[in-house]
């Protein structure tokens, strides 16, 4: 009996502590008190009709934003916002209009919106709103830029419904009924390239709104947008790509990129540059690097193919050496295709891409462009130490250490 009493007392203390920590919101409509024939019989139940009228509200999950509406005969009389859990103070039942209702609407990031209506004169004094997770999840995002073109890819668990909207200096993408996963982290906010200045994401109700701002937005730059959808069968993810075609990204820009590639020399992929290549390749996740460099239908495929062909031309022996010792003559189409399919292990390939970027892109964007090509799903703050370590290995080589 003592154990039962202690358990009951502990439970009451816990409930009391929870309610004590809840915010109190007065949701009173104002105006004169309502009176009807019901009030004649109210003294028969004084505690019910004249006692304090309140509703305890909590949500599952606990942290949620609440919209509170006091509605009378279809007209909103009062509105408040608060964070759950809360205690709502209402007019006494004897003073409430029979047509008075409280609408409680709950929002929590990554969850469906839940709403419940409570009649003020009812006996309901506790509301628990259980919120279901949104049906779709943004698992990863990748941004690739090269030679005046870029792509922003959204990888989700389920097929994605996405709506693009042009706006001054950029565009917005509304991902319907989609939440942002923890694995995405700050990757969105760290997106940057010569074409894209910034990317931000905010949960608006049940949609995730991604806003993209272009570089030089004040100058009226207006890139062209194209979109396509696909699948990542290895990871069982849906992929939605938004291609961003910058002004001047035409045949002349492609020709310039090809001419610049021709300036890459043997010294750029061998010797101490090979130390850089090996260090960076060894520090990156093998599967992620393979996904980034393998053909995927993206605009960058043709540039990576041209880079692999050039690697064969400038590599010692006139062929590309793979991680397992296999060598491919990239002048032969079948061998070129084989080398590109296994580009993640091609010795000198990352060093070649670094040199090509250095010859083609602005100096302050070299690291960002390289990350986009070889590690598009890796956050900038995670990629930087790997890149710095590879540069240090090359520097030690050049100094004879």
N, C-alpha and C positions, 0 to 999 in steps of 0.2 A: 504493500500500500504506500509506503514511504517512497519507494522507487517510482511508482506511478505518479504520485503527487509532485516529486522533483522533476520528472519528465514534463508534466503538464506546466509547472511553473516556469521551467526553462523555455518551453515553447512560447508561453505568453510573453516572457521577457524578450524573446527574439522578435516576435511580431511587434511588440511595443517599440523595440529599438529600430526596426525597419520603418515603422510609421513615423517615429520621431525624426528620422533623417529625411523624410519626404518633404518637399516644398509644398506650402499651402497656397492655393490660388482661390481667390474669391471670384466666383462667376455669377454675379448678381445682375439681373436685367435692368434694374432701375424702374421708376414709375410706381404707381400705387399698388398696394397689395390686392390680390384677387379675392373676391368673396362670392360664394354661391351657396346653394342649399346644403352642400356637403359640409360647410362649416358648422351647421346646426348640430351635427352628430360628432364633430371633431373632439369635443370634451370627453367623449366616451373612450378615446384612445389618445390622451394628451401627449404621451411620449412619442407616438408616431407622427401626429400632425403638428405639434408645437415644439418638439425636440429639435436639436441641431441636425440639419440635413447636410450630409457630406458623402462623397464617394471616394474610396481609396482606389487609385489607378496605378498599375504597374505593367511592365511589358516583358516579354521574353523574345530576344535578349533584353537585359535590363536597361542598357543605355539606348534611349530612343528619344526623338523630339516629338512632342505632342502639340497638335492644334486642337483648341477647345472652342466650340461654338455653342452659344446659348440661343436656341431657336424657339420662337413663339408663333404658332399658326403659319409656319413657312417663312417667317421673316427673322433674319439674324438680329439679335438684340445685343450680343456681346461676343468678343473674340479675344482669346489669350493664347500665348505660346509658353511652353515650359518643357523641362526635361524630366523624364520619368525617373523614379516614382514620384507621384504627387498626391495631395489630398485636395479635392475640389469642394469648396464651401458653396452651397446653394441656398436659395430661399427655403424657408420652412414649408413643409407640404401644405399647411393650412393657407399659406399666402401665395402658393404657386398656381398658375393657370393650368387647367387640365391639358392644354395644348402646348405646354412647355416641354422642351426636350433638350438634352445635352448631347452633342455629337463629339466623340473623342476619336481623333485620327492620329495614328502613330507612324513615324518615319524612322527608319534606321538604315544606314548605309549597307548595301548589299542584300537588303530584304524587301519583300513586297510590302506595300502600304496596307495597313489594316485599319478598319473603321468600325465603331460601334455606337449605336444610338440608345440613350437611356432616358426614359420618361422621368421627369423630376418628381412627380407624385408617386412613383413606383417604390417598391421595397428594395430595389437593388442598391447596395451600398459598397460593393467591391467589383472592380472590372479588371480582368487580366487579358491583355492583348498578346496573343501568340503570333509571331511573325515568321513567315516562311522565307528561306533564302531565295534570291532571284534565280530563275532557271538557267541563266548563262553566266559564264565567268571569263573575264579577260585574263588568260594565262600568261601571255607574253606580248611584247611589242618589239618590232625591229625597224630600224631606219637605215636605209642605204642611200648614199649619194655618190655620184660620179659624173663628171663632164657635163654639168648643167642639168642633170635629171636626178630625181630622187623617188623613193618609194617609202611609204609608211604602211607597215603591215600589222594587222590585229589578229592575234591567234586566240581562238576561243574554244570552249568545250563543246558548245552546240552551234548549229548553223546560226549565223549572225544576220540580223536585220539592221542595216546601217543607213542613215540618212545624211547626205552631205549638203551643207549650206554655205554658199559664198558669203564672205563678209569683208569689210574693208581691211586690206593688208593680210588676208589669210582666209581660212575656212574653218568650219566646225563640223564635227562628225558625231551624231547622236547614236549611240549603241543601245538599241532597244532591249529593255529588261536584262541588263548586263551589269555585273559588279566587277570591281577591280580586285584581282587576287593579291595576296601579300607578296607573291613572288615577283610581281611587276615592280613593287617598291617605288623608288623614285626614278625609275627608268624613263618614264614619260617626261618628267621635268628636266632630264639631262640630255634630251635630244637636241642636237645642234649640227648644222652643216652650212656650207655656203649658200644654200637655198632656204633652209628652214631656220628661223631665229629661235623659236621656242614652241614648246608643246605643254599644255596643262590639261588636267582632267578633273572634273567635279561631278559628284553624284547628284543628279537632279531627279528626285523622286525615284522611279524605277529605271531611269535611263542614265547611262554614263555619257556625259558630254565632254568630248575631247576638242580642245580649241588649238588651232595651229596658226602661228604667225610667221610670215615670210620675212627674210632678210630684205632690208631696203624698202620696208612697207611704206615709209613716208614718201618714197619716190614713185609710188604708184605701180610697183611691180605686180604683175598679174599672171602668174603661171597658169598653165592649163592643167586641169585635173581629169584623170581617167581612173576607173576602178574595175576590179575583177575579183572573183572569189575562187577558192580552190581548197585543197585538202593537204594536210601533213599526215600521211598514213602511218608513218613510223611512230609518231607521238599521239596519233588519234586526235588531231586538232583540226578545226576549221580555220582557214586563212582568208582574210579579206584585205586586199592590197589597194592602196590609193597611190597611183602614180602621179608625180608632180613634175611637169615639164616646164622648165624655166625658159624665159625669153632668150632666144638665140640658140636654144638646144636643137639645132637643125643639122643638116648635112655638113655644113662648114665646121661646126663644133666637133662632130664625129671625126672629120678629117684632121682637125687639129690634134685631137687625142691620139689618133694613129701616128701622126708625124712625131708627136712627143714620145710615144712608145719606142720609135725607131732610135731615139737618143739614149736608150738604156744600153749599157755596155756590160761586158763580162765582169769587170771589177765591181759592178753594182750587185752582183749575185754570188760572188765567190770571195775567197780570202776572209777578211774580217767581217765583211757583209754577211757571209755564211754563218758566222758566229751569232750575229743578230737574228738571222732567220731561224736557226736551230733553237735559240733560247726562247724566242717568242712562240714558235710552234709547239715547243715542249711544255709551255706554261698554259696554253689554251686547252680547253676541253676538246678532245678529239672528235666526238660526235657533233658538237656545236660548230666546230671549224669545218667539218665535212658538209654540214647543212648549209653553211654560209657560202662555200666555194663551189658546191655541186650545182649543175644546171637546174633551174627551178621555174623557167618561163619568165623570169624578170628581165628588165631592160639591161641589167648589168651582165647577163650571160655572155653576150657577144664581146664585151670588153675583157672578161675573164678568159674567154677562148683565145682572143688575140694576145693576151698576156702570156698564156701557156705556150702559144706558138713562138713568141719572142723568147721565152725562157729556154726553149730548145735551141734556138739560134745562138744565144750568148753563153749557154752553159758549157763548161769544159767537155770536150768530146763531141759537141754538137747534138747532144741528146739530154733529155730530162731524167734525172735519177730519182727514183721513189724511195720511200723509207725502207722497203724490203730489198733494195738493191736492184730492182727491175729498172731497165732503161727504155725510154720511148723516144723514137725519132718523130718529132712533132711535124715534120714535113709530110708524113704519111697520115691521111685523114683518120684511119682507124686507130692508129697509135695516138694521135692527138686527142681523139675522143676518150680513149682509155686513160690518158694522163689527166684530162680534165675531170673525169669521173672520180679520180682519186687525188684531186688537187691538194687535199689536206696533208698528204705526205710528200708532196713534190718539193725537193730540196731547192732552195733559192726562190721559191714562188712568193713568199711573203716579203722578202727583201726586194724583189722586182716590183711588187705592188707599191711598196713604200717609195721607191725611187720614181716610179711613174707619177704617183700622187705629188711628190715634191716638185716635179717638173711642170705639173699641170694646174695645181690648185693653190690658193693663197696660203702663205706660210702659217698663219694662225689657225688654219683649218686642217693641217696635215694629219694630226693625230685623230681628229674626229672622223675624217674621211676614211682613214685606214681602219678604225674601229668598225665603221659601218660595213666595210667590205669583209672583214675577217671575223668580227664578233658583234654582229648587229643587235643581239639580245643581251649583251653584257653592259652593265651600267658603266658610265665613264669613270666613276671613282674606283671601280674594280679593275678596269682595263688599264688605267694609268700606271699603277705600280708594275704590272706585267711588262708594259712597253718600256718603262724606265729601266727595268732590270735587263731587258734585251739590249737596250742602248748602252748600258754599262758594260755588258759582256763584249760588245763591239769595241768600245773605247779601250778596255783593258787589252784587247788584242792589238789594237793600233799602237798602244804604248809599249807593247812587248811584254806585258805582264802575263 
